């Protein structure tokens, strides 16, 4: 069996790089800016200190908001969500599942709030249809028999991983823009009111290098304030809200189910592929490096969620995760849910810089609009008159990005009808051919991809066993193909399992406890990964 071929795009020569625009932050907003600028003919380099969707973009419900969640307390954000929802359904259908959404009130909820919901929706231009409790339960049999009000809205779900991958893929095809993972900003070099270059570090090798650019965009999400301060800017003020969510073993509903009350814990269930995501909490957070789900947060989600869907009390959960929302203003000790979900574009002119801007806040649903406003500013500063076209140019459906789609791997595997294409991840039916394609040409493919990077670009490790078996199989396959040659493949395997364990340690009960016992026997007893040392 011959080694996997390496493509010319996989060069790690970063001694000195130069581009028109440097974008910091590989979430959906940063990748959206990359594509928007590429469509205007502007070349970019996108960097992230981890990888695509490592922050809030990769740790959310995956909800494409209709705007219904914000109609009572943030109408401006509700309208933005409604408009972007409609655009993304048309322009990025490969990333969207049009599930529809239900808002339901149960006995004990404030009836006056529920009765005002249609009025709130109409003021925001959101289509809303009232259902009887019986009609709602006919659509979703898992709903509680204590439902007293129900409305249908055009919620949907969206795959943030595929969205980011498709953005990067399209940008690189348009004008050879580049993406570098594991690349951290060390400092900015500033002269006469302009950033001239940045000193960066490759966090995998420790090597430092410079990137020169004409314009610099800070799309660092929760880290945006820290990045701005590194450039000497103190005009970005954020508070941080940690949200904890759970992933169920099965897909419980077909629609997005929202509790019809002011936003609270455990009040939304979002179906995605073969699972559902329940959440979310909102807890003030000060340390961005220490964010993990707690048993108390999980209990609150389950108890509150079970009021509208009783089966949530006995569902098997295969994973929990937490991410941090960057909110635009601090509200003291109050409820962070009262903070706006709008976004801010900061030009930093008051800080003496004229080629640096920060885009922060907002929602996954409004990423395209955030990218448009940012790119408008950057293009104007560069004297480029080209207008935004992401509101009418469809996002291409790239083959190398398809593996994040639930059910894509088995569909393509059966169509290929290749008996030699062995399945490596049985939970999500990911075959060898998918791994081959990802390590060769998926957006952001590196000279030596980690298992975690491969999993981000596929469904591997996202099923009920949470990577217990496929992590071993994929690493072994890459050794057989000559892609991994030394101890680093084992280290990648260990790190992959550690990341999986972070999401399972707080939900280890019932069937999941038996799964973890098996995983420990495999990874520690058989492979001895707990005693593995770095070279």
PyMOL commands that set and color helices and strands:
alter all, ss='L'
color gray80, all
select helices_A, chain A and resi 28-39+56-58+68-70+75-91+93-95+111-123+133-139+160-175+221-230+295-308+310-313+336-338+349-351+364-381+399-404+408-416+432-441+451-456+470-480+488-507+511-526+529-531
alter helices_A, ss='H'
color red, helices_A
select strands_A, chain A and resi 16-18+21-24+44-47+63-64+96-97+101-106+128-131+147-153+156-158+178-180+183-191+194-202+208-212+215-218+239-248+256-259+268-272+275-279+283-284+317-327+343-346+356-361+423-425+430-431
alter strands_A, ss='S'
color yellow, strands_A
deselect
rebuild
show_as cartoon
